[in-house]
Structure formats: C-alpha cells, structure tokens
Amino acid sequence: MAYSVLYALMVFQWPRYSTVAARQGGSVYCGPSFLLVSYVELCLNDPQVSAMHCAVGLTEDVVRLCDLDSANGTYVNDERIQAIDLEHLGEFRIGSMVVISRKHSA
C-alpha cells in the first residue's frame, strides 16, 4: 500500500486556532483574511500580513517555507527568512501569529 505524505499548518492566535492540510506536491499560500481570492488557502486576520505573504510547499521529504517578498517578513526563531526547510513541528511567525508545521504519513 502506497502512502501519501500530508502536512497540516496549525495557526495559533489566542484564543483560537485553525488548521489547513495539504498533500505532497501541493503548496499552501498565506494571506490576509480580507483578501477573498481562491489561491489564498490560509487566511490570517492580522494587519501585518501581506496580500501574498508566504507559501509552504511539501515534497516527499521536505516542508519548505518561502516568504513572497512580504512587507513585514516571515520569521523562524525570530530571524527574518526568505526560504527555509522546516522540521516536523517547526514553528514560524507571520505578524502576531505562530504557525506550526506538522508532517505525517497517511
């Protein structure tokens, strides 16, 4: 039986959190909640989030986070990044929100 790699992005903004899931070979684009366009799958309610803030893509063994030239940046360990591979349960910050990447097989 063949398995697909899945990942979930869990967004924490007190007192709530939300989750978006994707399959191997897919990407999740992050943007503001007021931007109602089909390609933004992770809608974030924060004024510091750019229209096309960042993207998270999954290959067979890597979860890749890419900032899309956002005005306020995407941060991993309090350092602004352009692109980085995330570990399982890797955290990154967009505005005031913390996003956790969780990778697993289905």
MOPAC internal coordinates of N, CA, C and O (Angstrom, degrees):
PM7 1SCF
backbone

  N    0.0000 0     0.00 0     0.00 0    0    0    0
  C    1.4539 1     0.00 0     0.00 0    1    0    0
  C    1.5275 1   108.91 1     0.00 0    2    1    0
  O    1.2310 1   120.14 1   -51.63 1    3    2    1
  N    1.3319 1   117.34 1   128.37 1    3    2    1
  C    1.4611 1   121.92 1   179.51 1    5    3    2
  C    1.5255 1   109.52 1   -85.67 1    6    5    3
  O    1.2310 1   121.48 1   -36.03 1    7    6    5
  N    1.3156 1   114.77 1   143.97 1    7    6    5
  C    1.4525 1   120.39 1  -179.93 1    9    7    6
  C    1.5150 1   109.80 1  -113.03 1   10    9    7
  O    1.2310 1   120.56 1   -37.06 1   11   10    9
  N    1.3027 1   116.53 1   142.94 1   11   10    9
  C    1.4563 1   122.18 1   172.66 1   13   11   10
  C    1.5129 1   108.11 1   -98.27 1   14   13   11
  O    1.2310 1   121.39 1   -35.69 1   15   14   13
  N    1.3158 1   114.95 1   144.31 1   15   14   13
  C    1.4550 1   119.54 1   175.04 1   17   15   14
  C    1.5200 1   107.53 1   -86.14 1   18   17   15
  O    1.2310 1   121.05 1   -47.18 1   19   18   17
  N    1.3135 1   115.59 1   132.82 1   19   18   17
  C    1.4573 1   122.15 1   177.43 1   21   19   18
  C    1.5172 1   109.09 1  -119.17 1   22   21   19
  O    1.2310 1   120.93 1   -22.58 1   23   22   21
  N    1.3080 1   115.83 1   157.42 1   23   22   21
  C    1.4530 1   118.38 1   167.78 1   25   23   22
  C    1.5088 1   108.86 1  -143.39 1   26   25   23
  O    1.2310 1   121.73 1   -24.43 1   27   26   25
  N    1.3071 1   114.30 1   155.57 1   27   26   25
  C    1.4574 1   121.08 1   178.07 1   29   27   26
  C    1.5150 1   107.84 1  -125.52 1   30   29   27
  O    1.2310 1   120.92 1   -40.76 1   31   30   29
  N    1.3065 1   115.84 1   139.24 1   31   30   29
  C    1.4630 1   121.40 1   172.10 1   33   31   30
  C    1.5130 1   106.94 1  -105.96 1   34   33   31
  O    1.2310 1   120.87 1   -59.68 1   35   34   33
  N    1.3234 1   115.93 1   120.32 1   35   34   33
  C    1.4589 1   121.58 1  -179.28 1   37   35   34
  C    1.5240 1   108.08 1  -107.85 1   38   37   35
  O    1.2310 1   120.46 1   -59.71 1   39   38   37
  N    1.3163 1   116.72 1   120.29 1   39   38   37
  C    1.4596 1   122.54 1  -177.40 1   41   39   38
  C    1.5130 1   109.15 1  -103.75 1   42   41   39
  O    1.2310 1   121.07 1   -52.82 1   43   42   41
  N    1.3205 1   115.56 1   127.18 1   43   42   41
  C    1.4546 1   121.42 1   179.82 1   45   43   42
  C    1.5158 1   110.04 1  -111.87 1   46   45   43
  O    1.2310 1   121.36 1   -60.09 1   47   46   45
  N    1.3176 1   115.00 1   119.91 1   47   46   45
  C    1.4643 1   122.34 1   172.81 1   49   47   46
  C    1.5213 1   105.36 1  -141.20 1   50   49   47
  O    1.2310 1   120.90 1   -77.32 1   51   50   49
  N    1.3180 1   115.88 1   102.68 1   51   50   49
  C    1.4538 1   122.16 1  -173.22 1   53   51   50
  C    1.5039 1   111.00 1   -48.84 1   54   53   51
  O    1.2310 1   118.53 1   -48.41 1   55   54   53
  N    1.3357 1   120.42 1   131.59 1   55   54   53
  C    1.4635 1   127.83 1     8.43 1   57   55   54
  C    1.5309 1   113.31 1  -100.05 1   58   57   55
  O    1.2310 1   119.73 1  -162.73 1   59   58   57
  N    1.3378 1   118.11 1    17.27 1   59   58   57
  C    1.4601 1   119.92 1  -175.35 1   61   59   58
  C    1.5210 1   111.59 1  -121.58 1   62   61   59
  O    1.2310 1   121.83 1   -12.86 1   63   62   61
  N    1.3333 1   114.11 1   167.14 1   63   62   61
  C    1.4522 1   119.39 1   169.22 1   65   63   62
  C    1.5184 1   107.91 1  -144.34 1   66   65   63
  O    1.2310 1   120.86 1   -21.43 1   67   66   65
  N    1.3197 1   115.95 1   158.57 1   67   66   65
  C    1.4599 1   121.03 1   176.76 1   69   67   66
  C    1.5157 1   108.26 1  -136.08 1   70   69   67
  O    1.2310 1   120.75 1   -17.03 1   71   70   69
  N    1.3275 1   116.18 1   162.97 1   71   70   69
  C    1.4499 1   121.60 1  -177.13 1   73   71   70
  C    1.5233 1   109.75 1  -135.14 1   74   73   71
  O    1.2310 1   121.03 1   -40.15 1   75   74   73
  N    1.3297 1   115.64 1   139.85 1   75   74   73
  C    1.4569 1   122.66 1   173.00 1   77   75   74
  C    1.5149 1   106.35 1  -126.25 1   78   77   75
  O    1.2310 1   120.01 1   -43.11 1   79   78   77
  N    1.3268 1   117.58 1   136.89 1   79   78   77
  C    1.4637 1   121.31 1  -179.79 1   81   79   78
  C    1.5235 1   109.89 1  -116.94 1   82   81   79
  O    1.2310 1   120.79 1   -29.37 1   83   82   81
  N    1.3355 1   116.09 1   150.63 1   83   82   81
  C    1.4669 1   121.67 1   177.45 1   85   83   82
  C    1.5182 1   109.31 1  -145.79 1   86   85   83
  O    1.2310 1   121.06 1   -19.67 1   87   86   85
  N    1.3339 1   115.58 1   160.33 1   87   86   85
  C    1.4609 1   121.69 1   179.06 1   89   87   86
  C    1.5219 1   110.46 1  -103.61 1   90   89   87
  O    1.2310 1   121.79 1   -14.87 1   91   90   89
  N    1.3222 1   114.17 1   165.13 1   91   90   89
  C    1.4570 1   121.70 1   177.82 1   93   91   90
  C    1.5243 1   110.27 1   -50.74 1   94   93   91
  O    1.2310 1   120.95 1   -42.17 1   95   94   93
  N    1.3316 1   115.79 1   137.83 1   95   94   93
  C    1.4558 1   121.16 1  -179.99 1   97   95   94
  C    1.5135 1   113.83 1    86.64 1   98   97   95
  O    1.2310 1   119.87 1   174.94 1   99   98   97
  N    1.3273 1   117.85 1    -5.06 1   99   98   97
  C    1.4546 1   121.67 1  -179.24 1  101   99   98
  C    1.5143 1   111.82 1  -100.89 1  102  101   99
  O    1.2310 1   121.17 1   -12.30 1  103  102  101
  N    1.3094 1   115.36 1   167.70 1  103  102  101
  C    1.4590 1   122.01 1   175.48 1  105  103  102
  C    1.5166 1   108.94 1  -131.15 1  106  105  103
  O    1.2310 1   120.99 1   -29.57 1  107  106  105
  N    1.3162 1   115.72 1   150.43 1  107  106  105
  C    1.4546 1   122.34 1   174.10 1  109  107  106
  C    1.5216 1   107.11 1  -117.37 1  110  109  107
  O    1.2310 1   120.70 1   -55.55 1  111  110  109
  N    1.3333 1   116.26 1   124.45 1  111  110  109
  C    1.4551 1   121.61 1   177.94 1  113  111  110
  C    1.5225 1   108.96 1   -98.28 1  114  113  111
  O    1.2310 1   121.14 1   -42.80 1  115  114  113
  N    1.3308 1   115.43 1   137.20 1  115  114  113
  C    1.4606 1   122.07 1  -177.35 1  117  115  114
  C    1.5200 1   109.53 1  -110.88 1  118  117  115
  O    1.2310 1   120.77 1   -46.17 1  119  118  117
  N    1.3184 1   116.12 1   133.83 1  119  118  117
  C    1.4590 1   121.55 1   178.55 1  121  119  118
  C    1.5183 1   110.35 1  -156.82 1  122  121  119
  O    1.2310 1   120.32 1     2.37 1  123  122  121
  N    1.3347 1   117.00 1  -177.63 1  123  122  121
  C    1.4632 1   120.23 1  -176.81 1  125  123  122
  C    1.5236 1   112.25 1   -74.18 1  126  125  123
  O    1.2310 1   121.00 1   -26.01 1  127  126  125
  N    1.3173 1   115.69 1   153.99 1  127  126  125
  C    1.4600 1   120.85 1  -177.00 1  129  127  126
  C    1.5272 1   112.60 1   -68.39 1  130  129  127
  O    1.2310 1   119.41 1   157.61 1  131  130  129
  N    1.3216 1   118.73 1   -22.39 1  131  130  129
  C    1.4594 1   120.21 1  -178.77 1  133  131  130
  C    1.5297 1   112.30 1   -80.40 1  134  133  131
  O    1.2310 1   120.09 1   167.00 1  135  134  133
  N    1.3328 1   117.43 1   -13.00 1  135  134  133
  C    1.4556 1   121.81 1  -178.69 1  137  135  134
  C    1.5238 1   108.83 1   -87.81 1  138  137  135
  O    1.2310 1   120.16 1   -81.11 1  139  138  137
  N    1.3054 1   117.30 1    98.89 1  139  138  137
  C    1.4617 1   121.51 1  -174.60 1  141  139  138
  C    1.5256 1   110.22 1   -91.98 1  142  141  139
  O    1.2310 1   121.10 1  -102.24 1  143  142  141
  N    1.3329 1   115.49 1    77.76 1  143  142  141
  C    1.4575 1   121.28 1   176.79 1  145  143  142
  C    1.5270 1   108.15 1  -126.00 1  146  145  143
  O    1.2310 1   120.76 1   -27.89 1  147  146  145
  N    1.3029 1   116.16 1   152.11 1  147  146  145
  C    1.4595 1   120.21 1  -171.66 1  149  147  146
  C    1.5253 1   113.63 1   -68.42 1  150  149  147
  O    1.2310 1   119.18 1   152.46 1  151  150  149
  N    1.3321 1   119.17 1   -27.54 1  151  150  149
  C    1.4602 1   119.44 1  -175.77 1  153  151  150
  C    1.5240 1   113.86 1   -81.19 1  154  153  151
  O    1.2310 1   119.02 1   166.54 1  155  154  153
  N    1.3210 1   119.47 1   -13.46 1  155  154  153
  C    1.4591 1   121.40 1   175.39 1  157  155  154
  C    1.5294 1   108.05 1   -87.31 1  158  157  155
  O    1.2310 1   120.96 1   -71.57 1  159  158  157
  N    1.3286 1   115.78 1   108.43 1  159  158  157
  C    1.4612 1   120.55 1  -175.79 1  161  159  158
  C    1.5197 1   112.72 1   -98.04 1  162  161  159
  O    1.2310 1   120.47 1   154.56 1  163  162  161
  N    1.3119 1   116.71 1   -25.44 1  163  162  161
  C    1.4581 1   120.66 1   178.41 1  165  163  162
  C    1.5255 1   106.87 1  -112.74 1  166  165  163
  O    1.2310 1   121.07 1   -81.87 1  167  166  165
  N    1.3349 1   115.56 1    98.13 1  167  166  165
  C    1.4629 1   122.37 1  -176.02 1  169  167  166
  C    1.5241 1   109.44 1   -90.26 1  170  169  167
  O    1.2310 1   120.99 1   -56.91 1  171  170  169
  N    1.3206 1   115.71 1   123.09 1  171  170  169
  C    1.4600 1   121.85 1  -174.13 1  173  171  170
  C    1.5179 1   110.16 1  -114.96 1  174  173  171
  O    1.2310 1   120.82 1   -50.46 1  175  174  173
  N    1.3229 1   116.03 1   129.54 1  175  174  173
  C    1.4538 1   122.34 1  -178.20 1  177  175  174
  C    1.5256 1   109.37 1   -92.17 1  178  177  175
  O    1.2310 1   120.99 1  -100.71 1  179  178  177
  N    1.3241 1   115.72 1    79.29 1  179  178  177
  C    1.4629 1   121.15 1  -178.13 1  181  179  178
  C    1.5243 1   107.94 1  -153.75 1  182  181  179
  O    1.2310 1   119.50 1   -51.98 1  183  182  181
  N    1.3308 1   118.55 1   128.02 1  183  182  181
  C    1.4678 1   120.63 1  -178.40 1  185  183  182
  C    1.5338 1   113.82 1   -66.05 1  186  185  183
  O    1.2310 1   119.74 1   167.04 1  187  186  185
  N    1.3277 1   118.10 1   -12.96 1  187  186  185
  C    1.4657 1   120.98 1   179.37 1  189  187  186
  C    1.5284 1   112.90 1   -87.56 1  190  189  187
  O    1.2310 1   120.16 1   179.69 1  191  190  189
  N    1.3238 1   117.31 1    -0.31 1  191  190  189
  C    1.4590 1   121.56 1  -178.90 1  193  191  190
  C    1.5281 1   109.65 1   -89.15 1  194  193  191
  O    1.2310 1   120.88 1   -52.13 1  195  194  193
  N    1.3370 1   115.93 1   127.87 1  195  194  193
  C    1.4679 1   121.85 1   178.81 1  197  195  194
  C    1.5208 1   110.55 1   -77.89 1  198  197  195
  O    1.2310 1   120.93 1   -15.90 1  199  198  197
  N    1.3382 1   115.82 1   164.10 1  199  198  197
  C    1.4607 1   121.19 1  -177.57 1  201  199  198
  C    1.5251 1   112.33 1   -56.00 1  202  201  199
  O    1.2310 1   119.68 1   135.14 1  203  202  201
  N    1.2993 1   118.22 1   -44.86 1  203  202  201
  C    1.4645 1   123.40 1   172.61 1  205  203  202
  C    1.5174 1   105.42 1  -124.14 1  206  205  203
  O    1.2310 1   120.42 1   -94.60 1  207  206  205
  N    1.3127 1   116.81 1    85.40 1  207  206  205
  C    1.4602 1   121.26 1  -168.89 1  209  207  206
  C    1.5275 1   112.57 1   -77.14 1  210  209  207
  O    1.2310 1   120.46 1   124.37 1  211  210  209
  N    1.3181 1   116.73 1   -55.63 1  211  210  209
  C    1.4616 1   119.99 1  -178.67 1  213  211  210
  C    1.5167 1   109.78 1  -155.65 1  214  213  211
  O    1.2310 1   121.46 1   -10.45 1  215  214  213
  N    1.3285 1   114.81 1   169.55 1  215  214  213
  C    1.4597 1   121.37 1   176.97 1  217  215  214
  C    1.5157 1   108.81 1  -134.74 1  218  217  215
  O    1.2310 1   121.14 1   -33.84 1  219  218  217
  N    1.3198 1   115.43 1   146.16 1  219  218  217
  C    1.4595 1   121.92 1   175.94 1  221  219  218
  C    1.5200 1   106.46 1  -122.18 1  222  221  219
  O    1.2310 1   120.88 1   -55.88 1  223  222  221
  N    1.3285 1   115.92 1   124.12 1  223  222  221
  C    1.4590 1   120.44 1  -179.03 1  225  223  222
  C    1.5153 1   110.91 1  -120.75 1  226  225  223
  O    1.2310 1   120.71 1   -25.86 1  227  226  225
  N    1.3125 1   116.26 1   154.14 1  227  226  225
  C    1.4559 1   121.63 1  -177.61 1  229  227  226
  C    1.5166 1   109.93 1  -125.96 1  230  229  227
  O    1.2310 1   121.10 1   -54.81 1  231  230  229
  N    1.3228 1   115.50 1   125.19 1  231  230  229
  C    1.4528 1   121.07 1   168.88 1  233  231  230
  C    1.5239 1   105.88 1  -107.11 1  234  233  231
  O    1.2310 1   120.13 1    11.00 1  235  234  233
  N    1.2991 1   117.36 1  -169.00 1  235  234  233
  C    1.4552 1   119.86 1  -175.93 1  237  235  234
  C    1.5210 1   113.29 1   -59.84 1  238  237  235
  O    1.2310 1   120.51 1   144.50 1  239  238  237
  N    1.3261 1   116.63 1   -35.50 1  239  238  237
  C    1.4654 1   118.43 1  -175.14 1  241  239  238
  C    1.5228 1   114.83 1  -132.64 1  242  241  239
  O    1.2310 1   119.72 1  -173.14 1  243  242  241
  N    1.3261 1   118.15 1     6.86 1  243  242  241
  C    1.4640 1   120.57 1  -175.65 1  245  243  242
  C    1.5257 1   110.67 1  -135.10 1  246  245  243
  O    1.2310 1   121.16 1   -45.43 1  247  246  245
  N    1.3287 1   115.39 1   134.57 1  247  246  245
  C    1.4663 1   121.78 1   168.82 1  249  247  246
  C    1.5215 1   105.67 1  -103.44 1  250  249  247
  O    1.2310 1   120.32 1   -64.30 1  251  250  249
  N    1.3386 1   116.99 1   115.70 1  251  250  249
  C    1.4648 1   122.68 1  -173.09 1  253  251  250
  C    1.5203 1   109.95 1  -110.49 1  254  253  251
  O    1.2310 1   120.56 1   -54.51 1  255  254  253
  N    1.3285 1   116.53 1   125.49 1  255  254  253
  C    1.4618 1   123.84 1   177.35 1  257  255  254
  C    1.5174 1   108.22 1  -104.28 1  258  257  255
  O    1.2310 1   120.12 1   -52.09 1  259  258  257
  N    1.3262 1   117.38 1   127.91 1  259  258  257
  C    1.4692 1   122.48 1   179.22 1  261  259  258
  C    1.5209 1   109.88 1  -129.18 1  262  261  259
  O    1.2310 1   120.60 1   -55.33 1  263  262  261
  N    1.3170 1   116.45 1   124.67 1  263  262  261
  C    1.4588 1   121.19 1   171.98 1  265  263  262
  C    1.5280 1   106.93 1   -75.24 1  266  265  263
  O    1.2310 1   120.03 1   -41.44 1  267  266  265
  N    1.3100 1   117.54 1   138.56 1  267  266  265
  C    1.4695 1   122.05 1  -177.38 1  269  267  266
  C    1.5266 1   110.44 1  -104.09 1  270  269  267
  O    1.2310 1   120.92 1  -128.66 1  271  270  269
  N    1.3381 1   115.85 1    51.34 1  271  270  269
  C    1.4693 1   122.74 1  -178.65 1  273  271  270
  C    1.5190 1   112.08 1    56.24 1  274  273  271
  O    1.2310 1   120.84 1  -137.32 1  275  274  273
  N    1.3303 1   116.01 1    42.68 1  275  274  273
  C    1.4603 1   121.02 1   179.77 1  277  275  274
  C    1.5259 1   110.62 1   -69.27 1  278  277  275
  O    1.2310 1   120.81 1   -26.19 1  279  278  277
  N    1.3127 1   116.06 1   153.81 1  279  278  277
  C    1.4645 1   121.11 1  -178.74 1  281  279  278
  C    1.5281 1   112.32 1   -67.42 1  282  281  279
  O    1.2310 1   120.01 1   140.27 1  283  282  281
  N    1.3360 1   117.59 1   -39.73 1  283  282  281
  C    1.4649 1   121.10 1  -174.27 1  285  283  282
  C    1.5181 1   114.60 1  -104.57 1  286  285  283
  O    1.2310 1   120.10 1   177.58 1  287  286  285
  N    1.3132 1   117.41 1    -2.42 1  287  286  285
  C    1.4541 1   120.81 1   173.03 1  289  287  286
  C    1.5120 1   115.97 1    84.91 1  290  289  287
  O    1.2310 1   122.58 1   -16.08 1  291  290  289
  N    1.3310 1   112.66 1   163.92 1  291  290  289
  C    1.4577 1   123.88 1   174.41 1  293  291  290
  C    1.5209 1   105.84 1  -120.64 1  294  293  291
  O    1.2310 1   119.98 1   -45.21 1  295  294  293
  N    1.3268 1   117.64 1   134.79 1  295  294  293
  C    1.4644 1   121.35 1  -170.24 1  297  295  294
  C    1.5252 1   112.14 1  -123.68 1  298  297  295
  O    1.2310 1   121.40 1   -42.09 1  299  298  297
  N    1.3220 1   114.92 1   137.91 1  299  298  297
  C    1.4591 1   123.28 1   171.26 1  301  299  298
  C    1.5204 1   106.20 1  -126.15 1  302  301  299
  O    1.2310 1   120.22 1   -55.22 1  303  302  301
  N    1.3142 1   117.19 1   124.78 1  303  302  301
  C    1.4754 1   122.32 1  -176.57 1  305  303  302
  C    1.5243 1   111.55 1    52.86 1  306  305  303
  O    1.2310 1   120.74 1  -137.46 1  307  306  305
  N    1.3235 1   116.20 1    42.54 1  307  306  305
  C    1.4703 1   124.16 1   178.71 1  309  307  306
  C    1.5195 1   113.78 1    62.41 1  310  309  307
  O    1.2310 1   119.67 1  -161.54 1  311  310  309
  N    1.3294 1   118.23 1    18.46 1  311  310  309
  C    1.4647 1   122.20 1   175.21 1  313  311  310
  C    1.5203 1   108.63 1  -115.57 1  314  313  311
  O    1.2310 1   121.06 1   -47.65 1  315  314  313
  N    1.3374 1   115.59 1   132.35 1  315  314  313
  C    1.4636 1   120.19 1   178.23 1  317  315  314
  C    1.5305 1   108.50 1   -69.58 1  318  317  315
  O    1.2310 1   120.98 1   -46.93 1  319  318  317
  N    1.3195 1   115.74 1   133.07 1  319  318  317
  C    1.4642 1   119.93 1  -176.89 1  321  319  318
  C    1.5325 1   110.04 1  -120.81 1  322  321  319
  O    1.2310 1   120.89 1   -20.54 1  323  322  321
  N    1.3195 1   115.89 1   159.46 1  323  322  321
  C    1.4614 1   122.56 1   169.03 1  325  323  322
  C    1.5288 1   109.43 1  -102.19 1  326  325  323
  O    1.2310 1   121.09 1   135.01 1  327  326  325
  N    1.3390 1   115.51 1   -44.99 1  327  326  325
  C    1.4589 1   121.06 1   177.24 1  329  327  326
  C    1.5195 1   108.37 1  -155.84 1  330  329  327
  O    1.2310 1   120.96 1   -36.42 1  331  330  329
  N    1.3271 1   115.76 1   143.58 1  331  330  329
  C    1.4593 1   120.42 1  -178.74 1  333  331  330
  C    1.5302 1   108.81 1  -159.92 1  334  333  331
  O    1.2310 1   120.99 1   -31.83 1  335  334  333
  N    1.3226 1   115.71 1   148.17 1  335  334  333
  C    1.4642 1   120.80 1   172.47 1  337  335  334
  C    1.5197 1   108.07 1   -86.58 1  338  337  335
  O    1.2310 1   120.65 1   -47.16 1  339  338  337
  N    1.3222 1   116.37 1   132.84 1  339  338  337
  C    1.4614 1   121.39 1  -178.07 1  341  339  338
  C    1.5212 1   110.57 1   -97.53 1  342  341  339
  O    1.2310 1   121.17 1   -37.04 1  343  342  341
  N    1.2894 1   115.37 1   142.96 1  343  342  341
  C    1.4615 1   122.06 1   172.78 1  345  343  342
  C    1.5301 1   108.59 1   -79.98 1  346  345  343
  O    1.2310 1   120.66 1   -15.64 1  347  346  345
  N    1.3216 1   116.35 1   164.36 1  347  346  345
  C    1.4587 1   120.88 1   171.18 1  349  347  346
  C    1.5299 1   107.74 1   -58.27 1  350  349  347
  O    1.2310 1   120.27 1   -48.19 1  351  350  349
  N    1.2884 1   117.08 1   131.81 1  351  350  349
  C    1.4670 1   124.85 1  -174.88 1  353  351  350
  C    1.5252 1   112.08 1    64.95 1  354  353  351
  O    1.2310 1   120.70 1  -154.79 1  355  354  353
  N    1.3233 1   116.27 1    25.21 1  355  354  353
  C    1.4627 1   120.76 1   175.49 1  357  355  354
  C    1.5109 1   110.77 1   -70.90 1  358  357  355
  O    1.2310 1   120.82 1   -39.42 1  359  358  357
  N    1.3157 1   116.04 1   140.58 1  359  358  357
  C    1.4640 1   121.87 1  -179.19 1  361  359  358
  C    1.5124 1   110.67 1  -107.28 1  362  361  359
  O    1.2310 1   121.29 1   -34.88 1  363  362  361
  N    1.3383 1   115.14 1   145.12 1  363  362  361
  C    1.4585 1   120.08 1   168.44 1  365  363  362
  C    1.5202 1   107.98 1  -142.82 1  366  365  363
  O    1.2310 1   121.14 1   -18.48 1  367  366  365
  N    1.3366 1   115.42 1   161.52 1  367  366  365
  C    1.4652 1   120.93 1  -175.56 1  369  367  366
  C    1.5148 1   109.91 1  -122.30 1  370  369  367
  O    1.2310 1   121.75 1   -45.34 1  371  370  369
  N    1.3247 1   114.26 1   134.66 1  371  370  369
  C    1.4601 1   123.24 1   173.39 1  373  371  370
  C    1.5228 1   105.53 1  -126.11 1  374  373  371
  O    1.2310 1   120.09 1   -66.37 1  375  374  373
  N    1.3206 1   117.44 1   113.63 1  375  374  373
  C    1.4601 1   119.88 1  -175.59 1  377  375  374
  C    1.5159 1   109.63 1    60.10 1  378  377  375
  O    1.2310 1   120.16 1    53.41 1  379  378  377
  N    1.3236 1   117.30 1  -126.59 1  379  378  377
  C    1.4667 1   120.98 1  -179.21 1  381  379  378
  C    1.5243 1   112.16 1   -95.30 1  382  381  379
  O    1.2310 1   120.20 1  -176.21 1  383  382  381
  N    1.3252 1   117.22 1     3.79 1  383  382  381
  C    1.4592 1   120.37 1  -175.20 1  385  383  382
  C    1.5171 1   112.80 1  -102.03 1  386  385  383
  O    1.2310 1   121.52 1   -39.82 1  387  386  385
  N    1.3104 1   114.70 1   140.18 1  387  386  385
  C    1.4629 1   122.09 1   175.49 1  389  387  386
  C    1.5247 1   107.21 1  -101.78 1  390  389  387
  O    1.2310 1   120.87 1   -48.41 1  391  390  389
  N    1.3342 1   115.95 1   131.59 1  391  390  389
  C    1.4541 1   122.04 1   178.97 1  393  391  390
  C    1.5207 1   107.59 1  -118.33 1  394  393  391
  O    1.2310 1   120.52 1   -46.37 1  395  394  393
  N    1.3167 1   116.62 1   133.63 1  395  394  393
  C    1.4611 1   122.06 1   179.27 1  397  395  394
  C    1.5218 1   108.11 1  -114.70 1  398  397  395
  O    1.2310 1   121.13 1   -49.07 1  399  398  397
  N    1.3250 1   115.44 1   130.93 1  399  398  397
  C    1.4612 1   121.41 1   177.87 1  401  399  398
  C    1.5257 1   108.41 1   -96.65 1  402  401  399
  O    1.2310 1   120.90 1   -55.20 1  403  402  401
  N    1.3110 1   115.88 1   124.80 1  403  402  401
  C    1.4640 1   121.10 1  -179.94 1  405  403  402
  C    1.5202 1   108.57 1  -121.66 1  406  405  403
  O    1.2310 1   120.11 1   -59.85 1  407  406  405
  N    1.3057 1   117.40 1   120.15 1  407  406  405
  C    1.4556 1   122.76 1  -176.52 1  409  407  406
  C    1.5188 1   110.07 1  -111.33 1  410  409  407
  O    1.2310 1   120.35 1   -42.46 1  411  410  409
  N    1.3273 1   116.94 1   137.54 1  411  410  409
  C    1.4534 1   120.82 1   178.23 1  413  411  410
  C    1.5224 1   110.06 1  -158.57 1  414  413  411
  O    1.2310 1   120.09 1   -14.25 1  415  414  413
  N    1.3152 1   117.43 1   165.75 1  415  414  413
  C    1.4684 1   122.14 1   176.64 1  417  415  414
  C    1.5181 1   109.32 1   -94.85 1  418  417  415
  O    1.2310 1   121.57 1   -31.49 1  419  418  417
  N    1.3095 1   114.60 1   148.51 1  419  418  417
  C    1.4737 1   119.53 1   179.78 1  421  419  418
  C    1.5109 1   110.34 1  -118.02 1  422  421  419
  O    1.2310 1   120.10 1   180.00 1  423  422  421

